[in-house]
């Protein structure tokens, strides 16, 4: 909500702001903002500074190696993928 150049076909910023105001009204201000000078200033309070180190983001499931995708990689597959249409 705080960034410009949102795709207006996918986002209606005024509707998004109305939803955030409704959430704030029904949760007694449970959602906080992390920066100032935005459209969110009049809707929500500023979050307090976090003490200590930032949280460490560790994936819960390691990514699948490409060699296991669809039964093998293109180099080891007996038939490479074709991107052209067959002849009529």
trRosetta pair geometry for C-beta under 8 A, 3 or more apart (Angstrom, degrees):
i j d omega theta_ij theta_ji phi_ij phi_ji
1 13 6.6 125 -141 -144 76 86
1 16 5.4 -167 -99 130 108 132
1 17 6.7 129 -152 -74 132 74
1 20 6.9 -16 -62 -35 168 151
1 38 7.5 97 109 163 90 123
1 39 6.3 -110 151 66 102 117
1 40 6.3 98 101 -57 128 107
2 35 6.8 96 -160 62 163 124
2 38 4.4 -31 -124 -144 107 139
2 39 6.8 -164 -102 29 62 87
2 40 6.5 -51 -74 -5 102 115
3 6 6.5 114 90 -58 89 90
6 10 7.4 -118 163 71 92 93
6 11 4.4 -48 150 59 131 142
6 13 6.5 135 49 -67 143 102
7 10 4.4 41 92 24 111 107
7 11 6.2 104 70 14 63 94
8 11 6.5 -76 -115 67 32 71
8 12 7.3 64 -160 -91 70 52
11 16 6.2 -1 -167 -38 97 134
12 15 3.9 51 92 15 113 115
12 16 6.6 167 85 -15 57 83
13 16 5.4 -52 -145 37 34 115
13 17 6.3 36 155 -20 66 104
13 39 7.6 55 172 73 116 173
14 17 5.7 -52 -147 36 31 111
14 18 6.4 34 152 -20 63 104
15 18 5.6 -53 -148 35 34 113
15 19 6.4 36 152 -20 65 103
16 19 5.7 -53 -150 34 31 112
16 20 6.5 30 153 -17 65 105
17 20 5.7 -53 -147 37 33 111
17 21 6.3 35 153 -20 65 105
17 39 6.2 -76 -101 143 127 125
17 40 8.0 -147 -123 -88 89 62
17 43 6.9 -152 -163 -57 83 149
18 21 5.7 -52 -147 36 31 112
18 22 6.4 34 152 -20 64 105
19 22 5.6 -55 -150 36 32 113
19 23 6.4 34 151 -20 65 104
20 23 5.6 -49 -146 35 33 113
20 24 6.4 35 153 -19 64 105
20 31 7.1 -108 -156 86 88 149
20 40 7.0 -72 143 -119 155 94
20 43 5.6 52 119 157 110 156
20 44 7.2 -78 163 -31 112 118
21 24 5.7 -53 -148 37 31 113
21 25 6.3 33 153 -22 64 106
21 43 5.1 -104 -88 -131 76 114
22 25 5.7 -54 -146 34 31 112
22 26 6.4 11 161 -4 65 112
23 26 6.3 -71 -146 46 26 98
23 27 5.9 -4 166 4 67 121
23 30 7.8 -92 154 54 91 99
23 31 6.1 30 121 1 122 136
24 27 6.4 -73 -132 49 22 93
24 29 5.6 29 -160 -95 87 50
24 30 7.6 -163 -121 32 50 64
24 31 6.2 -93 -84 46 80 101
24 43 5.7 175 -10 170 159 88
24 44 5.6 -139 -101 -82 135 88
27 30 3.7 -70 146 8 124 116
27 31 6.8 72 78 -10 143 83
29 32 7.5 52 166 -75 85 75
29 44 6.5 144 -145 -136 82 76
29 45 5.9 41 -170 6 127 111
31 44 5.7 -68 100 -119 82 147
32 44 5.8 179 -127 160 34 119
32 45 5.6 -44 -125 81 90 78
32 46 6.7 47 -175 158 102 15
32 47 3.7 116 125 -74 132 85
33 36 7.9 118 113 -78 124 41
33 38 6.8 -162 -168 56 146 129
33 40 4.6 145 -89 117 142 134
33 41 7.3 -89 50 -82 163 44
33 44 5.0 131 -22 89 97 115
33 45 7.3 -176 24 92 85 29
33 46 5.9 -52 71 -107 87 50
33 47 6.5 -154 74 -13 32 89
34 46 7.8 94 -122 -155 15 70
34 47 5.5 -18 -91 31 61 125
35 38 6.0 77 94 -20 98 127
36 41 6.4 58 -154 -97 63 112
36 46 6.5 -12 -74 -96 89 127
37 41 6.9 36 -75 -56 13 135
38 41 5.8 146 61 -32 59 87
39 42 7.8 -53 177 27 47 94
39 43 7.8 26 134 -1 68 117
40 43 5.3 -74 -157 47 57 109
40 44 5.5 -24 171 36 99 102
41 44 8.0 -95 -133 55 11 60
50 54 7.0 83 97 -101 145 64
53 56 7.9 11 130 -46 118 87
59 62 6.1 114 97 -93 126 41
59 63 7.3 -16 148 -35 169 75
64 68 5.4 -104 175 72 104 122
64 69 6.7 120 118 -67 120 78
65 68 5.4 88 69 4 80 101
66 69 5.4 -34 -158 2 51 120
66 73 5.8 60 128 -98 95 105
67 72 6.6 -18 -174 -144 64 47
67 73 4.9 -49 -113 -33 59 107
67 76 7.3 37 -146 25 93 136
68 72 7.9 -5 -114 -78 21 30
69 72 7.9 -73 70 62 57 15
69 73 7.2 67 50 -89 94 59
71 77 7.4 86 101 -109 94 97
72 76 4.8 -111 -179 87 119 103
72 77 4.8 154 97 -77 117 75
73 76 5.3 71 56 23 82 94
73 77 6.7 -133 93 -26 36 92
74 77 5.6 -44 -136 17 30 120
74 80 5.7 52 -168 -132 92 83
74 81 6.3 -67 -115 5 108 99
77 80 6.3 126 81 -88 114 43
77 81 7.7 40 84 -33 159 73
